[in-house]
Amino acid sequence: MSKTIFELVDQLPKDNMTVKALRALDFVVPGQWDNLVGFENTIRTVTGETDEELIQQIGERAIYLYNDKSQGYQRALWLYQKIDSAGSALGAAALANKVSQNVPFLGLLGNITPKPEKAQTIDLSLKLVTELLAFCQINGIPGDSIGDFAGALGDYGGESLMRMAALVCFDGLIPLGPDFIMATQSWLEKLSPKDLEENPGFKQMSGMIPGESPAGQLGFIGESFSSVSGWMSNFVEDRGLTPQNVLGHLQNFVEISADKVDYVGAFLDMTTNYYEHTGIQTLARRLIERAVAEI
């Protein structure tokens, strides 16, 4: 039996590798992300409500909406979870156990090899498509609404903006460098449908990605990435982001030695599930906002 929405929110970690990594990005989106944990606590924070009876009603309505299979909330959660599980390799559990407050990075490297650039660019573009598909599910619009999604990015805030910041920093800048947008676009132009089919993330999600065939889906992924590339490059430019300053902030939370920078992307891949973590927070917020509007 899958977990209920209130269990998911109640069981979010208050502090772990994912939370540390996201806190390190506060300089990118200052004050946007608060690690909201606990379903009732989230209702109080989102609504400002103190009336116990009303809080109860809002919670029940939110749970009802989440459980309604004709709505897209459970599919959105599935997407957030799948893209994270695809990113983390088998070593993740072993690695997570070793990650204590301040982990000397070198001891962990036996378990990690950086991904080749091709795999990394596919993962980055799949993560972006996941965000688009989940956005469409949550908002009840067709899954191929690239324009709606690209237009809505300008209004992103809170945990949704933090998720995009992490995408840009952890899956773009750190593993692929300052030209990650160009690099990804040029790879996407060269990829064959077979390259896509061999990717573990694509294998898990292909049923949700628009396009009749792997070739059509590759086209959709490329179009999605292009439509958001302007937003991403402005995001990087406006905030003066570089792989170096992102790493510098990460080093306040995790010990990383300068000569092992290549491994950081893989390390974050294996030890964090920021899509699922912030995705649950986004779902809870949207459900609560909608429940309030409907009561």
N, C-alpha and C positions, 0 to 999 in steps of 0.2 A: 504493500500500500504506500503510495507516495505521500509525502508530508503535506500537512495543511499549510496555508499561507501563514497562519499565526505561529506554527511550529518553526517554519523556515526563518521568520523574523526573530523569534525568541532565541533561536539557536545560533544566530550569527555570532562569530567570535568578536569579543571586545578588543582583543589584542593578539595578533599573530603576524606572520610574515606579510600577508596581504595588507593588513591594516598598517603595518610599519611602512611598507612600500608606498601606499597611498598617502600616508601622512607626509612622507618625504616630498610629495608633489604639491603640498599646500602652497608653495611659492608660485606654482603655475596658475592655480585658480584659488587665490587667497580667500579663505573663509567659506568656500562653496560647499565643502564636504565635511559633514559631521557624521561620525560613525554611529548612526542611529540603530540601536539594538533594542529588541523587545517590541512586541506588537502594540500593547497598550501604550507604552511610552511613545511609540511612533504616532499613534492616533493623537495623543495629547500635544506632541510637538507640531505635527502638521496642521492641526485644527485650532490649537490654542484652547481647546475645550476642557473644562474642569468638571462638568456635570456627569457624575458616574453613569447615570441612566442613559444619557445621550452617547457617551463613549461606548457603552455596551451595544447600543443600537447601531452605531457606525461600524463597530467591529463585526457585528453579525451580518450587516449588509455587505461589507467588504468581503467576508468569507463566502457569502452566497454568490457574489459576482465572480470571485475567483473559481469557485466550484462549477460554475455554469460553463459547460463544455462548448457552448455555441460562441462564447467570448474567446478572445485570443490569449488570455493571461497565462494559462498553463503552457501553451505552446511557446510563449515568449520565455518563460522560465526554462523550458526544455532547451531552447536555443542557447541561452546564457550558460547553462550547465554543460552542454555538449561542446561548445567551442573551448571552454576551459579544460575539459577532460582531454580533449584532443591535444591541447598544448602541452600538457604535463606527461612526462614519460613514466615508465614503471618505477624509476628511482624516486619518484616524488615523495612517497610515504617514508621511505628510509631517510630521505634528505630532510623532510619536514621535522622528523624527530630530532635531528641534529641541530636544527635552527633554534637556538635559545636566544636570550636577550641580545647578545652580541657575538656573532659567530665568526670565528676566523675563517675567512673565505677559502683559504688554500686547502684545508682538510677535505673540502667537499668536491674538489675538482675531479677526483677519480671517477665520480659518477656522471660527469657532464662532458659533452662535446658540443661546441657551438653548431647550430644548424647551418647548412649551406644557404647561400643567399637566396637561391631559388625557393627553397622550402620556407624561408623566412618571409619572402614577399607574398607567397601564397597564403601563409598564415595571417599576415597583416590584412590582406584584402578580404579573406574569409571573415576575420573579426569585424571588419567594417560592414560587410554584408549581413552578418549576424545582427549588428545594431540596427541596420535598416529593416530587416525582417521583423525583429522584435518590436521596433517602433510601430510598424504597420499592424502587427497583432494587437498591441496594447491599444492602439487608436482605432481599431476596427476598420482599417482601410486595406485595399488590395495589396498583396505582398510585393508587387512590382512598382510601387509608387515612389520611384527614385526622386522625382521632383519634389514631392511633399516632404520627404525626409531631408533632402538637401536644404529646403527652405526652412524647415523646423530647427535645424542645427543652431541657427542664430539665436533661438530662444532657449537653448539648453541651459540648465543651471543645476545646482546641487549635485547629487550623486551621478546624474546622467552626464553632466559636464566633466566630472572627475573621471568617469569611465573613458570618455573621449580623450582626456588629457593623458591618461595612462596608456591608451592605445597609441597615441602619438609618441609618447616618451619611451615606453617600455617595449613596444613592438615596432616602432619606427626608428626614432633617433638612436637609441642605444645599440640595437643589433645591426642597423643598416646605415647609420651615419647621417650627416646633415642633408644629404641629397636623397633621403629615403623615398620621397614622393616620385621623383624622376626614375629612380632605380626600380621601384615597383611597377611604374607604368611601362618601362621598357621591358621588364620581365613578362608582364601580362601580355604584351604584344607578341612575345616570342613563344609563350607556352602553347603546348598542344593539349587537346582534350585529355590525352593519355596522362600527361603530367598531372593534371587536375585529379584524374581518377585514382592516381597512386597516392594522393595526399590523404593522411588519416582523418584530418578535419573534414575534408570534402566528403569522404566516405560516410561519415556519420551524419552529415547535414544535407546530403545531395537531394533528398526527398523534399526538402523545404525551399530549395533555391529555384526560382523561376527559370524557364528555358527548357525546351522539350528534350534536349539531349545534352551530354557534357559540353559539346561545342556551343550550344545555345546558352548554357549556364556560364561558360567561360566568358561569353560576350556580355552577359548580364553583370558578372563580377567586374569586368573591365569598365563597363559603363557606370556602375555604382561608384567605383573608385575614382574615376574621372570627375564625376559630379561633385565629389566632396574634396577633391584635391585643392581647389581654391580655398575652401574653408580651412583645410589643414595647414596650407602654407601661410595663410594670414595668421593663424593661431600661433605657429612657430615664430613668425616674424614679430608680431605684436608683443610677444612675451620674451623675445630675445633668447629663445631656447636653443641650446646646443647639447650634444651628447655630454660634453664636459660639465656644464652646470647642472644637468640632471643627475649625473653621477656624483657630483660634489654634494648635492642634497641627499642623495641615497646613502652616501657614506656617513652621514650623521646618524643613520638608523641601522646600517649594516656595515660590517667591516669589509672593505673591498680593497685589495692591493692594486696599485696602478698597472702592474704588468699583466693583470688577469681580466682586464676590462672586456676582452672579447667574450668572456664567459658569462658576463652579467645577464645578457638577454636570455641565455639558456637557463641560468640560475633562477631568474624571475619567472620564467615559463614553468619551471618545475615546482616552485615553492609558493606561487600565488594563484589565486583564482579570483582576480579582481572583477572579471565580467559577472560571474555568478554572485559575488558578494554585493556589488553595487546594483546588479540587476534585481536582486531580491528587494533591495531598498527602493529602487525605482518602482517596482510593481506594487509594493506596499503603499507608497505615496500615491500613485495613480488610483489604486483601489479605494483608498481612504478619501481622496478628493472626490471621486465619483460617488462614493457612498453618501458623503455629506450633501452633495448636490441633489441626490435622489431622495433624501429623507425629508 
